[in-house]
Amino acid sequence: QEQLVESGGGLVHAGGSLRLSCVASGFTFSEYPMRWYRQAPGRERELVAGISSNGGSTSLADSVKGRFTISRDNAKNTVYLQMNSLKPEDTAVYYCYCYRLGWGQGTQVTVSS
């Protein structure tokens, strides 16, 4: 069964950090670029970060540059999103995405002020 399962969300104070994980299964993870998206209440889903299949190329939305890092471990079929210096406006459900499958179920991140 092909699936993406996110974890690592939670409640954190502004300025804190979280690391999200997305474990892939059922397909050859190392062949696919991966992305992280987020969706805040009442807003459209937005692209946060992307990483190439071998991890050699990454991109970040301007709103998270300097604070977030995307990485992957192909041996563990996992993509990560390290989030530092979190702000209340980072509050959203975070989803990992692979064009082969679509989105995972999401993990909630809440940043209190």
Buried (B, 14 or more C-beta within 10 A) or exposed (E): EEEBBBEBBEEBEEEBEBEBBBBBEEBEBBEBBBBBBBBBEEEEBEEBBBBEBEBEEBBBBEEBEEBBBBBBEBEEBBBBBBBBEBBEEBBBBBBBBBEBBEBBEBBEBBBEE
